Amino acid sequence: MTGAITMNTTATTVPEGVTETLNRGLVQTLSAFDPIWLRERRMHAWEVYEKTPIPSTRMEEWRYTDLRRKLDLPALGWPEKTECADDFNACPEGLRATMLEDDPASGHIWGIDGQIIHSDLDEELRSKGVILMSLREAVKEHPALLEAHLATEVLPPGRGKFEALNAALWTDGILLFVPRGVRLEQPVRVTRWVSQAGVAFFSRTLIVAEPGSQVSFMDEILSKDLKAQTLVSRAVEVIAQDGAQVQYVSLQRLGSGAFFQSSQRTLAQRDSTLDTLNLSLGATTTRVDLNADLVGPGANSDMLGLYFGDGDQHFDHNTGQDHVAPNTSSDLLYKGALDGHSRSVFRGIIRVHPKAQKTDAYQTNRNLLLSQHARADSLPNLEIQADDVKCSHGATVGQLDAESRFYLMSRGLTREQAERLVVLGFLGEVLSRLPLGGVATKVTRVIEEKLRQS
């Protein structure tokens, strides 16, 4: 991950050892059609990337995920442009099948191999000023909105090595803008498909909800098993302005061979509610960095997470709950079940800033081990700089309850059926709080499939 690539505002030079495909990709990224502000922002991000140390196990936040073993970034190429018409019947079968499972929506986005190929939005919402579109198109049609918010206050490149790399090399993404007082009664549904292997994909999502608005956003990404390591890098920026209600859901179902890296940061302003849900079910390696900033009095954020691993899957969730303003609340619940040789890492911290009196914050991580070879590491933390707060954190790691399994088997269930019920019961606390219709049913089905295969 060292800086082998040199870029400037007039040319792109690629030294010996970098693939021709990556050369083409970098030239495309620094498109001459981009406005000056975006080119300068990309250049700045690349400079930050080159100056930022590579995350190592000597760093607390990366202690249990060794990138030297998990990710070979120099070996990855740049994806070829996928020719796919905006036609449902022309989409890959796996993408079509997933979209057919979805419930009604206010709008849809389809993506293939890092490109947004389709977007639609309810006409009434469009007439009220709601914007849902490809980030590439938004650069042309809504430059002022993007210049104000994209990779600036929410997720600037200075947040870390991957954040800087994504800010420099993103090729497409999604813009969702909800004007003041507009309420979307149905969720926005995004479905992305990855088919190319051995390459790196970089995308961004920007959600801006103006005062008094309401929106739910579900982003699902999936693939078949990939024959070579493939990096899927995603940056997510969410802003809930005064009194807005926002729900963001990520459902990751990538096949083996994928390294899924997601940087998410949310800003909750006065009296807003900004909830997140991360469902990590696929990929060989998953790293999610999620930070919720409660910057306005009365802001609230529920942070839910669920992961289920088997084989040699590795999940690393690094979370932060930053209470900056007084009278704010947050509640984090992450639960995971691990089979085979899979492993999970959870590191969470609640930070209560000096002026954030009357903070009410909770953090819970629970893990269920289904195999003697599975492992879970949990590191919850508190950092409190105010004296009138209610904060708690807790973590558990336990084996599959043999008594519960025996009881169910004594009632006529097979061992596999009994284990399936125990796992679903353990994860049920999160599943019962899933905010979007149809998500719990889909996740339950995927988990049952994994249990049958493990």
C-alpha positions as CSV (number, residue, x, y, z in Angstrom):
1,M,0.0,0.0,0.0
2,T,2.9,2.3,-0.4
3,G,2.7,5.3,-2.8
4,A,4.0,3.9,-6.0
5,I,1.8,6.1,-8.1
6,T,2.4,9.8,-8.7
7,M,-0.3,12.1,-9.9
8,N,-0.5,15.8,-10.7
9,T,-3.2,18.1,-12.1
10,T,-1.9,18.0,-15.6
11,A,-0.8,14.4,-16.1
12,T,-0.8,10.9,-14.6
13,T,2.5,9.0,-14.6
14,V,2.6,5.3,-13.6
15,P,6.1,3.9,-12.8
16,E,7.3,0.5,-13.7
17,G,5.6,-2.4,-11.9
18,V,2.0,-0.9,-12.0
19,T,-0.3,-2.7,-14.4
20,E,-1.5,-1.1,-17.6
21,T,-5.1,-1.7,-16.5
22,L,-4.5,0.3,-13.4
23,N,-2.8,3.0,-15.5
24,R,-5.9,3.3,-17.6
25,G,-8.1,3.4,-14.5
26,L,-6.1,6.3,-12.9
27,V,-6.3,8.3,-16.1
28,Q,-10.0,7.8,-16.1
29,T,-10.3,8.8,-12.5
30,L,-8.5,12.1,-13.1
31,S,-11.0,12.8,-15.9
32,A,-10.5,16.1,-17.7
33,F,-14.3,16.5,-17.5
34,D,-14.2,16.7,-13.8
35,P,-14.6,20.3,-12.4
36,I,-11.5,21.9,-11.0
37,W,-12.6,21.6,-7.4
38,L,-13.0,17.8,-7.8
39,R,-9.6,17.3,-9.4
40,E,-8.0,19.3,-6.7
41,R,-9.8,17.4,-4.0
42,R,-8.7,14.1,-5.6
43,M,-5.1,15.3,-5.7
44,H,-5.2,16.4,-2.1
45,A,-6.6,13.0,-1.1
46,W,-3.8,11.2,-2.9
47,E,-1.2,13.4,-1.2
48,V,-2.8,12.5,2.2
49,Y,-2.8,8.8,1.2
50,E,0.9,8.8,0.4
51,K,1.8,10.5,3.7
52,T,-0.5,8.4,5.9
53,P,1.2,5.3,7.4
54,I,-0.1,1.9,6.4
55,P,-2.3,0.5,9.1
56,S,-0.3,-2.2,11.1
57,T,-1.0,-4.5,14.0
58,R,1.0,-2.0,16.2
59,M,-1.9,0.3,15.9
60,E,-4.7,-0.3,18.5
61,E,-7.5,-0.1,15.9
62,W,-5.7,-2.7,13.6
63,R,-4.3,-5.0,16.2
64,Y,-6.2,-8.1,15.1
65,T,-6.3,-7.5,11.3
66,D,-2.9,-7.8,9.6
67,L,-3.1,-6.2,6.2
68,R,0.2,-7.7,5.2
69,R,-1.5,-11.1,5.2
70,K,-5.1,-10.1,4.4
71,L,-4.7,-7.7,1.5
72,D,-2.3,-7.6,-1.5
73,L,-3.2,-4.2,-2.9
74,P,-0.3,-3.8,-5.4
75,A,-1.4,-7.0,-7.1
76,L,-4.9,-5.7,-7.8
77,G,-5.8,-4.2,-11.2
78,W,-8.3,-1.6,-12.3
79,P,-11.8,-2.9,-13.3
80,E,-12.7,-2.9,-17.0
81,K,-15.8,-1.0,-17.8
82,T,-18.8,-3.3,-17.8
83,E,-21.1,-2.8,-20.8
84,C,-24.6,-3.3,-19.4
85,A,-27.7,-1.5,-20.6
86,D,-30.3,0.0,-18.3
87,D,-32.4,-3.1,-18.8
88,F,-33.6,-5.4,-16.0
89,N,-33.6,-8.5,-18.2
90,A,-30.0,-7.7,-19.3
91,C,-28.7,-7.7,-15.7
92,P,-26.8,-10.7,-14.3
93,E,-29.1,-13.5,-13.0
94,G,-27.9,-13.0,-9.3
95,L,-28.7,-9.3,-9.4
96,R,-32.1,-9.9,-10.9
97,A,-33.0,-12.5,-8.4
98,T,-32.0,-10.2,-5.5
99,M,-34.0,-7.3,-6.8
100,L,-37.1,-9.5,-7.2
101,E,-36.9,-10.3,-3.5
102,D,-37.3,-6.7,-2.5
103,D,-40.4,-5.0,-1.2
104,P,-41.9,-1.8,-2.6
105,A,-39.5,1.2,-2.6
106,S,-39.5,5.0,-3.2
107,G,-36.6,4.5,-5.6
108,H,-34.1,2.1,-6.9
109,I,-30.4,2.0,-7.8
110,W,-28.7,-0.8,-9.6
111,G,-24.9,-1.1,-9.9
112,I,-22.6,-3.5,-11.6
113,D,-18.8,-3.6,-11.1
114,G,-18.6,-0.2,-9.5
115,Q,-20.9,1.5,-12.1
116,I,-24.4,2.8,-11.5
117,I,-26.4,1.6,-14.4
118,H,-30.0,2.5,-13.3
119,S,-31.8,4.9,-11.0
120,D,-35.5,5.6,-10.6
121,L,-37.5,7.6,-8.2
122,D,-41.2,8.1,-7.5
123,E,-42.3,11.1,-9.6
124,E,-44.1,12.8,-6.7
125,L,-40.9,12.7,-4.7
126,R,-39.0,14.0,-7.6
127,S,-41.4,16.9,-8.0
128,K,-40.8,17.8,-4.3
129,G,-37.0,18.1,-4.9
130,V,-35.7,14.7,-3.9
131,I,-32.5,13.7,-5.7
132,L,-31.5,10.1,-6.2
133,M,-28.8,9.5,-8.8
134,S,-25.3,8.3,-9.8
135,L,-22.6,10.4,-8.1
136,R,-20.9,10.7,-11.5
137,E,-24.0,12.3,-12.9
138,A,-24.4,14.4,-9.8
139,V,-21.0,16.0,-10.4
140,K,-22.5,17.5,-13.5
141,E,-26.0,18.3,-12.4
142,H,-25.5,19.2,-8.7
143,P,-21.9,20.4,-8.3
144,A,-22.6,22.9,-5.5
145,L,-24.2,20.2,-3.3
146,L,-21.3,17.9,-3.8
147,E,-18.6,20.5,-3.4
148,A,-20.1,21.4,-0.1
149,H,-20.4,17.9,1.4
150,L,-18.4,15.3,-0.6
151,A,-15.3,14.2,1.4
152,T,-15.4,17.4,3.5
153,E,-16.9,17.7,6.9
154,V,-18.1,14.1,7.2
155,L,-15.4,11.8,5.8
156,P,-12.4,13.8,4.7
157,P,-9.3,12.0,3.5
158,G,-7.5,12.8,6.8
159,R,-9.6,10.2,8.6
160,G,-7.2,7.4,7.5
161,K,-5.3,5.5,4.8
162,F,-8.3,3.8,3.2
163,E,-10.4,7.0,3.5
164,A,-7.8,9.0,1.6
165,L,-7.4,6.3,-1.1
166,N,-11.2,6.1,-1.7
167,A,-11.5,9.9,-1.8
168,A,-8.8,9.9,-4.6
169,L,-10.0,7.0,-6.7
170,W,-13.7,6.7,-6.4
171,T,-15.3,6.1,-9.8
172,D,-19.0,6.2,-9.1
173,G,-21.4,6.2,-6.2
174,I,-24.8,7.5,-5.1
175,L,-26.2,10.9,-4.1
176,L,-29.5,11.0,-2.1
177,F,-30.8,14.4,-1.2
178,V,-34.1,14.9,0.7
179,P,-35.4,18.5,1.0
180,R,-36.8,20.1,4.1
181,G,-39.9,18.4,5.4
182,V,-40.1,15.7,2.7
183,R,-40.9,12.2,4.0
184,L,-40.2,9.1,2.1
185,E,-42.7,6.4,3.4
186,Q,-41.0,3.6,1.5
187,P,-37.2,2.9,1.6
188,V,-34.7,3.6,-1.2
189,R,-33.3,0.3,-2.3
190,V,-29.8,-0.1,-3.8
191,T,-28.5,-3.4,-5.2
192,R,-25.0,-3.8,-6.5
193,W,-23.3,-6.8,-8.2
194,V,-19.6,-7.6,-8.4
195,S,-18.4,-10.0,-11.2
196,Q,-14.8,-9.0,-11.9
197,A,-12.1,-10.6,-9.8
198,G,-8.6,-9.4,-9.0
199,V,-9.4,-5.7,-9.2
200,A,-10.2,-2.8,-6.8
201,F,-13.5,-1.0,-6.7
202,F,-14.0,2.4,-5.1
203,S,-17.4,4.0,-4.5
204,R,-19.0,6.7,-2.3
205,T,-22.4,7.3,-1.0
206,L,-23.6,10.8,0.1
207,I,-26.9,11.2,1.9
208,V,-28.1,14.6,3.0
209,A,-31.5,14.9,4.8
210,E,-32.6,18.4,5.4
211,P,-34.5,19.6,8.5
212,G,-37.7,17.6,9.3
213,S,-37.2,15.1,6.5
214,Q,-37.4,11.3,6.7
215,V,-35.7,8.6,4.7
216,S,-34.6,5.0,4.9
217,F,-31.8,3.7,2.7
218,M,-30.8,0.1,2.1
219,D,-27.6,-0.7,0.3
220,E,-27.0,-4.4,-0.6
221,I,-23.9,-5.7,-2.4
222,L,-23.3,-9.3,-3.4
223,S,-21.4,-11.6,-5.7
224,K,-20.5,-15.2,-6.5
225,D,-17.3,-16.5,-5.2
226,L,-14.4,-14.7,-6.8
227,K,-11.4,-16.5,-8.2
228,A,-8.8,-13.9,-7.1
229,Q,-8.7,-11.4,-4.3
230,T,-10.9,-8.4,-5.0
231,L,-11.1,-5.2,-3.0
232,V,-14.5,-3.5,-2.6
233,S,-13.9,-0.1,-0.9
234,R,-16.9,2.0,0.1
235,A,-17.1,5.4,1.8
236,V,-20.5,6.4,3.2
237,E,-21.3,10.0,4.4
238,V,-24.7,10.6,6.1
239,I,-26.0,14.0,7.3
240,A,-29.2,14.3,9.3
241,Q,-30.0,18.0,9.8
242,D,-32.2,19.4,12.5
243,G,-35.2,17.1,13.3
244,A,-34.5,14.7,10.4
245,Q,-35.0,10.9,10.6
246,V,-32.6,8.8,8.7
247,Q,-32.0,5.0,8.6
248,Y,-29.0,3.6,6.8
249,V,-28.7,-0.2,6.2
250,S,-25.7,-2.0,4.6
251,L,-26.2,-5.7,3.7
252,Q,-22.9,-7.3,2.6
253,R,-23.2,-10.7,0.8
254,L,-20.0,-10.9,-1.2
255,G,-18.5,-14.2,-2.1
256,S,-15.2,-15.7,-1.0
257,G,-12.2,-13.9,-2.3
258,A,-13.6,-10.4,-1.5
259,F,-12.0,-8.0,0.8
260,F,-14.8,-5.6,1.9
261,Q,-13.7,-2.3,3.4
262,S,-16.3,0.2,4.4
263,S,-15.7,3.6,6.0
264,Q,-19.0,5.1,7.4
265,R,-19.5,8.4,9.3
266,T,-22.8,9.9,10.3
267,L,-23.5,13.4,11.6
268,A,-26.7,13.8,13.7
269,Q,-27.7,17.4,14.3
270,R,-30.2,18.9,16.7
271,D,-33.2,16.6,17.6
272,S,-32.4,14.3,14.7
273,T,-32.5,10.5,14.7
274,L,-29.8,8.7,12.6
275,D,-29.8,4.9,12.9
276,T,-27.5,2.5,11.2
277,L,-27.5,-1.2,10.6
278,N,-24.5,-3.2,9.3
279,L,-25.2,-6.8,8.2
280,S,-21.9,-8.7,7.4
281,L,-22.5,-12.1,6.0
282,G,-20.1,-12.5,3.1
283,A,-16.6,-11.8,1.9
284,T,-13.4,-13.5,3.1
285,T,-12.3,-10.4,5.0
286,T,-14.6,-7.6,6.2
287,R,-13.4,-4.3,7.8
288,V,-16.1,-1.8,8.8
289,D,-15.2,1.6,10.4
290,L,-18.3,3.3,11.6
291,N,-18.4,6.5,13.6
292,A,-21.6,8.2,14.7
293,D,-21.1,11.9,15.7
294,L,-24.0,13.4,17.7
295,V,-23.3,17.1,17.1
296,G,-26.6,18.7,18.0
297,P,-28.6,18.7,21.3
298,G,-31.3,16.1,21.4
299,A,-29.7,13.9,18.7
300,N,-30.1,10.1,18.8
301,S,-28.4,7.2,17.1
302,D,-29.1,3.5,17.3
303,M,-26.3,1.4,15.9
304,L,-27.1,-2.2,15.1
305,G,-24.8,-4.9,13.7
306,L,-25.1,-8.6,12.8
307,Y,-22.4,-10.9,11.4
308,F,-22.4,-14.6,10.8
309,G,-19.2,-16.4,9.6
310,D,-18.0,-19.8,8.6
311,G,-15.0,-21.2,6.9
312,D,-12.1,-18.8,7.3
313,Q,-14.1,-15.6,7.2
314,H,-12.7,-12.6,9.2
315,F,-14.9,-9.8,10.4
316,D,-13.4,-6.6,11.9
317,H,-15.9,-3.9,13.2
318,N,-14.4,-0.7,14.6
319,T,-17.1,1.7,16.0
320,G,-17.2,5.1,17.6
321,Q,-20.0,6.9,19.4
322,D,-19.0,10.6,19.7
323,H,-21.3,12.7,21.9
324,V,-20.3,16.2,21.2
325,A,-23.5,18.1,22.2
326,P,-25.5,17.8,25.5
327,N,-28.7,15.7,25.9
328,T,-27.8,13.2,23.2
329,S,-28.3,9.4,23.2
330,S,-26.9,6.4,21.4
331,D,-27.4,2.6,21.7
332,L,-25.1,0.1,20.0
333,L,-25.8,-3.6,19.7
334,Y,-23.6,-5.9,17.6
335,K,-24.1,-9.6,17.7
336,G,-22.4,-12.4,15.8
337,A,-22.3,-16.1,15.3
338,L,-19.1,-17.9,14.2
339,D,-18.6,-21.3,12.8
340,G,-15.7,-23.2,11.3
341,H,-12.4,-21.3,11.6
342,S,-14.0,-17.9,11.3
343,R,-13.0,-15.0,13.5
344,S,-14.5,-11.7,14.6
345,V,-13.0,-8.5,16.1
346,F,-15.1,-5.8,17.7
347,R,-13.6,-2.6,18.9
348,G,-16.0,0.1,20.1
349,I,-15.5,3.3,22.0
350,I,-18.0,5.8,23.5
351,R,-16.5,9.3,23.7
352,V,-18.3,11.9,25.7
353,H,-16.9,15.3,25.0
354,P,-16.5,18.0,27.7
355,K,-19.7,19.8,27.0
356,A,-21.9,16.8,26.4
357,Q,-23.7,16.7,29.7
358,K,-26.8,14.5,30.0
359,T,-25.3,11.9,27.6
360,D,-27.1,8.5,27.6
361,A,-25.0,5.9,25.8
362,Y,-24.8,2.1,25.7
363,Q,-22.6,-0.3,23.9
364,T,-23.0,-4.1,23.7
365,N,-21.2,-6.8,21.7
366,R,-22.2,-10.5,22.0
367,N,-20.7,-13.5,20.2
368,L,-21.8,-17.1,19.9
369,L,-19.1,-19.7,18.9
370,L,-20.5,-22.7,17.0
371,S,-17.1,-24.3,16.6
372,Q,-14.1,-24.9,18.9
373,H,-11.9,-23.3,16.1
374,A,-13.9,-20.1,15.9
375,R,-12.7,-17.0,17.8
376,A,-14.1,-13.7,18.9
377,D,-12.2,-10.7,20.3
378,S,-14.2,-7.9,21.9
379,L,-12.8,-4.6,23.1
380,P,-15.4,-2.1,24.3
381,N,-14.1,1.2,25.7
382,L,-15.3,4.4,27.4
383,E,-13.8,7.9,27.3
384,I,-15.8,10.3,29.4
385,Q,-15.0,14.0,29.8
386,A,-18.3,15.1,31.4
387,D,-19.7,14.4,34.9
388,D,-23.5,14.1,34.3
389,V,-23.8,11.1,32.0
390,K,-25.2,7.6,31.9
391,C,-22.9,5.2,30.0
392,S,-22.3,1.5,30.0
393,H,-20.6,-1.1,27.9
394,G,-20.4,-4.9,27.9
395,A,-19.2,-7.9,25.8
396,T,-19.7,-11.6,25.9
397,V,-18.2,-14.6,24.1
398,G,-19.9,-18.0,24.6
399,Q,-20.2,-21.4,23.2
400,L,-23.3,-22.9,21.7
401,D,-25.6,-23.8,24.6
402,A,-25.5,-27.6,24.7
403,E,-28.5,-27.8,27.1
404,S,-30.7,-25.8,24.7
405,R,-29.6,-28.0,21.8
406,F,-30.3,-31.2,23.8
407,Y,-33.7,-29.9,24.8
408,L,-34.7,-29.2,21.2
409,M,-33.4,-32.5,20.0
410,S,-35.4,-34.3,22.7
411,R,-38.5,-32.7,21.2
412,G,-37.8,-34.5,17.9
413,L,-35.6,-31.9,16.1
414,T,-32.4,-33.0,14.3
415,R,-29.1,-31.7,15.5
416,E,-28.9,-29.3,12.5
417,Q,-32.4,-28.0,13.1
418,A,-31.7,-27.5,16.8
419,E,-28.5,-25.5,16.1
420,R,-30.4,-23.5,13.5
421,L,-33.0,-22.5,16.1
422,V,-30.4,-21.6,18.7
423,V,-28.5,-19.4,16.3
424,L,-31.6,-17.6,15.1
425,G,-32.8,-17.1,18.6
426,F,-29.4,-15.6,19.6
427,L,-29.5,-13.2,16.6
428,G,-33.2,-12.5,17.1
429,E,-32.6,-9.5,19.2
430,V,-31.0,-7.7,16.3
431,L,-33.4,-9.1,13.7
432,S,-36.4,-7.9,15.7
433,R,-35.0,-4.3,15.5
434,L,-34.3,-4.3,11.8
435,P,-35.9,-1.1,10.5
436,L,-36.8,-2.0,6.9
437,G,-39.6,-4.4,5.8
438,G,-38.3,-7.6,4.3
439,V,-34.8,-7.3,5.6
440,A,-35.2,-9.7,8.5
441,T,-36.8,-12.3,6.3
442,K,-33.9,-12.0,3.8
443,V,-31.2,-12.2,6.4
444,T,-32.9,-15.1,8.2
445,R,-33.0,-17.0,4.9
446,V,-29.3,-16.3,4.2
447,I,-28.2,-17.4,7.7
448,E,-30.2,-20.6,7.3
449,E,-28.5,-21.4,4.0
450,K,-25.1,-20.9,5.7
451,L,-26.1,-23.1,8.6
452,R,-27.0,-25.9,6.2
453,Q,-23.7,-25.6,4.3
454,S,-21.5,-25.4,7.4
